[in-house]
Amino acid sequence: MFKNSEQGTKETSWQVTLWTMAAVQFIMSIAFSSSNPFMALYVEQLGVHNVHHVEMLTGIIQGMTPLMAALMSPLWGSLSDKSGRKMMVMRSTIAIAIFTGVLGFAQNTWQLMLIRALQGSFSGFSAASIALVATVVPQNRLGYALGWTQTAGMIGTLVGPLLGGVAADYFHNYRMVFFLTTVFAFSAFLITLLCVKERHKPSTTAQKKPSLIGQFKAIKQLKTVQSMFIVLFLTQFTVMSVQPVLTVFMKQLAGNVGYLNTVAGFAFAVTGLADLIASPFLGKRSDVLGYRRVLTICMTGAGLFYLPQAFTPNIWVFVAARFGLGMFIGGILPTANALIGRMTPSNQRGQIYGFTSSAQFLGSFAGPFLGGLGSAALGIRTMLGIAGALYICNMLWVRFKVSEPTDDVPDNMA
């Protein structure tokens, strides 16, 4: 009787943590994505008027946050194993709230770039939140849990661009959107502070404060995880390579309409809507069908849905293709992170997810940077075709280099 009661309490505990972090993911995704529809237009407002320069600078500015986050994520990930994942989530949310508000005071593109770099330096939210969820949920529910966390994030990605676009059109002031976003990010800090309970015991490895070289050696010993770095890098690189310049492309498709920001927000939002529909199903099915198989299906579908975007004759075909894309990309990150969780001892997950987050952030940096340059040189349609080809390459990497985890779980993977 007491055993059943204790089991029920434990079951409730991980579920409370899961749904609380899902809510935080939702809010932080709004904070991250609300400026996506108008960042290129904000760059224009700050004094850049040449279209090619706008595309290039937007790519660089969008890439500064993930570049700095990639450099700092291993540090924050290692600290999360020592001081607790909840503490890292709180640190990251308050830092993002502050620097997002400061973005609204930028007077030129150089200031915008610097603030985005500082925002990335104090990030690390993703690695800490994933490690927190992956540590408390049962091993056979990782795909399910991370699928719902991803879904919550994608709902935020759905709401964020739409909210940002509507707010920009309503206030006729891009700066106001950044100030409103600060309020959302600060609420995520309060929710984490008040609702998440973490019984953290620092691991022996964390207490010794290993050097960066020592951390790389620890990663090297986990050979099964290494192949996933390429998967995560290519996934983020491909998505982000075209995202910063999509608003410019949609402006070409839709013409100079008075509600351009709203149309752009809607086009971003439909991808999140499709992800919302698909992610819980794909995450749950990955625990049954196998992570490798689900990754293969998702990457193939995503690659194929980039083709109609490259050849779209109007804005509505483009929006429909973005919806189809969202049906498949929604399953990639939760499945990949669940696979990594099954491969990694629980007392090293903060560290491992710190490094895998670095791979994602590097993709998020290189994607906008090279995508902006590529769009300026080759055209946006060509870059959309290249993005589809990269997803097919990623699928082939998974087929030949990624192995399915065994059912054996190490003793320290509670």
N, C-alpha and C positions, 0 to 999 in steps of 0.2 A: 504493500500500500504506500509506504513512505518512498519506496523506490520509484513507483509510478508517478508520485507527486514530484519527486526530484527530476525525473525525466521530462515531465510536463513543463516544469519551470525552465529547464534547459532549452526545451523546444521553443517556448515563448521568448526566451532571452535572445536567441539568435534571430528570431523573426522580427523582434522589435528593432534590433540593430540593423537588419536588412532593410526594413521599410523606412527607418529614420534616414539611413544613408541614401536610400533611393530618393527621398524628399530633398535631401541636400544636393544630390546629383542634379535633380530637376532644377533647383534654384540656381546652382552654379552654371549649368548649361545655358540658362537664360542670360546670366551675366556675361558669359563668353561669347554668345552668338548674337546678341541684340544689335551689335554694330556691324555685323557682316554685310547686310544689304546696302549700307551707305558708306562703308569705309573708303571706297574709291571716290565717292562724291565728296566726302569730308576732305580728302587729300586735294581735290580740286578747289574746295572752298578755302583751303590754306594757301592757295596761290599757284598751284600747278595746273596748267591748262592744256599742255601737249598730251594727246591721248596715249601715246606710247610711253611717255614719262609717267603718266598716272598709273598705267598698268605695272610698270617696273617698280615704282616707289611703293605702290600698294602691296605688291608681293613682298618687298623687303620689310616694310613695316609690319605686315601680318606675320612675317616669319621671325621677327626679333623675339617675341615672347616664347615660342617653342624652342628657339635656339638656346636661349639662356636657361630655360627649364631643362633642356637636355643636359646641359653642363652641370646643373645643380641637383638633378633628381637622384643620382647615386648617393650624394651626401644626405639629402632629406630622407631617402629610403633607409639608409643605414641608421640614421638617428631615430627613425620610427621604431626599429627593432629595439632600440635602447630606451627611449623615453615614452613610447606608446604611439599607436596610430591615431588615436583620438587627438592627441596634442598636435600632431602634424596637420591633421585636417583643420583644426581651429586656427593654427598659425597661417595656413595657406588662405583660408577664407577671409580672414581679416586683412591680410596683405592685399589680396585681389580687390577687396572692397575699397581700400584706400587708393590704390593706384588707378583703378577704374574711374574714380571720381576725379583724380588729377588729370586724366586724359581730356576731360572737358575744358581744361584751362590751357591746352596746348595752343601756341601761337604760330607755329610753323612745323614743317614735316620733321625737322631734326629733333625738336622737342617731343613730338609724337613718337618718334623712333626710340628715343632715350627712355621715355616713360614705359613703353611696351617692353623694353629690355629689362627694366627694373621689375615690372610685373611678373615677367618670366622667372627672374632670379629667385623670387620668394614664392614661387609656385610649389608644385609637389603634391597638389590636392589629389590628383588621379591615383598616383601610386599608393598613397596612404589610405584612401577610401577603399580601393580594391583589396589591399592587404588586410584591412580591418574586416571587410565582409568575408574574404576567403578564409580567414583564420577562425571565424566563429561558426560558419555554416558547416553542416555535415559534408563529408567528401563527395558523397553520391548526389549532392544537390548543388554542386558548384555551378554547373551550367545553368540550372534553373535560377539560382540567386543572382549570378552575374548577368544573366539575360534580363532579369527585371531591373537590375541597376542600370544596365545599358538602355533599357526602355525608358526609364525615368529620365535619363540624360537626354534621350532623343525627343521626349515630350518637351523638355526644356529647349532643345534645339528647334523644335516645331514652333513653340510659343515665342522664343527669343527674337528671331528675325522678324516675325510678324508684328510683335509688340514694338520692336525697334523701328520698323518701317512705318507703322501707323503713328507712333509717337513723333517721329521725325517730320512726317507730313502734317501732323496736327499742330505741333509747336513751331514748325518751320525753323527748327534750331537743333542741329545735331548734338550740341553740347549738353542740352537738357537730357538726352537719352543716357549719356554717361552718368549724370547725377542720379537719375532714377535707378540705373543698374547698381549703383553703389548700395542703395537701400536693400535690394534683393540679396546681394552678396553678404551684407552684414546680418541679415535675417538667418542666413545659412550658418553663420558663426554661432548665433544664439541657439539655434535648434541643436547643433552638435554639442554645445556646452551643456544644455539642460537635459537632453534626451538620451545621449549615448553613454552607456555604462561599459567601461572596459577594465577588466582585471588583468593588468599587464605585468608580466614577470620578464624582465630583461634577460635575454639569452646570454650564455657564457661568451659567445662570439661578440655580441653587442657590447658587453661590459668591457671587453679588451680594446674597443675602439680600433678596429683594424684599419690599416692604411688603405689608400685607394688601390695600390698594387695588390695588397692582400685581398681586397674585395674582388679584384679581377681574377685572382687565383681561385677564389671560392667559386666564382661563376664558371671558370674553366673546368672545374671538377664535375659540374652538372652538364654533361655533354648533351643530354636530351633537350635542355632548354636553349642551347645556343642557336639551333636552327630557327627558333621562333623569333629571334631578333630581326632576321630578314623579313619574315612574314609581317611583323608589326611595322617595320620601317616602310616597306613597300605599300602597305595598306594606307598609312597616313600620307605618304608622299603622293600617292595617286589621287586621293580625295582632295588634298589641299592644293595640288598643282593647278587646278582650274578654278577653285572656289573664289579666290580674291578678284578675279576678272569676270566672273559670271554676270555681275551687275552691268558691266560695260556691254557685254554680249546681249543681255536682255534689253538694254536700251536700244541697241541696233535692231532687235526683233520687234519690239513694241513701239518704237518711235518716241517722240518727245511728248509723252502723255503727262498730265498733271499729277497723276498718282503713281509715278514710277517707283518710289520707295515701297509702296504697298504691294505692287506687282512683284517686285524683287523679293520682298519678304515672303509673299505667298509661294513663289517658286522655290525658295529655300525650305519653306515649311512643309511642302508636300513630300519631300524626301523624308523628313522627320515623321510625318504621318504614316507613311508606308513602313518605316522602321518600327513605329509603335505597334503596328499590326503584326509584323513578322518576328520581332526580337524575342518576345516571350515564348512563342512556339519553337523557334529555332534553338534558343538556349535550352529549353526543356528537352527537345528532341536530341540535342547533342549528347546528353547524358545517357541516352538509349542507343541512338544510331552510331555514335562514335564521333569524336571531335574532328578527326581528320576528314571524314566523309562530309560532314556539314560544312567545313571550311572549303572543300573542293566545290560543292554545289553553290555556295554563296559567291565565291570568287568568279566562277564561270558565268553566273547570272549577271553579276555586276559588270563584268567585262562586256557582255553582249548588249546591255542597256546603255552603254556609252555611245554605241554606234548611231542610234537615232538622234542623239543630242548633237553629234557632229554634222549630221545632214539635215537638221530640222529646218523647215521652211518658215515657221512662225512660232510665236511664244507659246501657243497652246500645245503643240506637239512636243516642244521642249519640256513643258511642265509635266506632261504625261510620261515622258521618258524619265524624268527625275523621280517620279513616283515609282516607276518600275525599278529604278536603281535602288531606291530606299528599301524595297522588299528584300533585297539580297545583302546589302552592306550591313544591315542591322544585325545579322548573325555572326559577322566576322570577329569583332573585338571581344564580345562576351565568350565566344567559343574558344578563341585563342587564349584569353586570360584564364579560363577554366582549365584548359589544357596545361598551362604553365603552373597553375596551382596544384594540379595532380602530380606534377613532376618535382615539386619543390618541398623540402621540409618546412614545417610551419614556422620554426624559429628563424628562418632565413627569408621569409616571404616579403617583408618590408624591403630588404636589400635587393632581392631579385626583381620585385616589381618596380623598384627604383631604377634599375638598369633597363628593364623592358620599357618603362615609361620614357627613358632617354631615347630608346630606339624610335618610339612613336613621335617624340618631340623633334628629333632630328628629321624625321619624315615631314613633320608639320612645318619645319623651317625650310628644308630643301625644296619642298613642294611649291610653296608660294614664290620662293626666290627664282628657281629655275622655270617654274610655270609662267611667272610674269615675264621673264626674259624670252621664253619660248613663244608666248602669245604675241609679244611685240615683234618677234622676228618671223614667225611662221603663221600666225593667225590663231584665233581661239578655236576654230573648228578643227584644225590640225592637232592642237593640244588635246582636245576631247577624244580624238581617235587614238592618240598615243596613250591616254589614260586607260582606255579599254584594253589596249594591247598589254599594258603593264599588269592589269588584273589577271589576264590569262597567264602571263609569266609567273605571277605569284602563285596561281593555282598549280602550275607545273612544279614549282619549288616544293609546295606542300606534298604533292603526290610522290616525289622522289626523295625528299630530304627529311620530312617530318614523320615520326612514328607515333602510333597510338600508345598511351601509357598503359602499363600493366595494372592488374587489380591489386598488386602488392603496394601497400602504403607504409613508408617508414614509420618506426615507432614514435618519432618526434613529430609526426603529422597527426595531431589530435583530431 
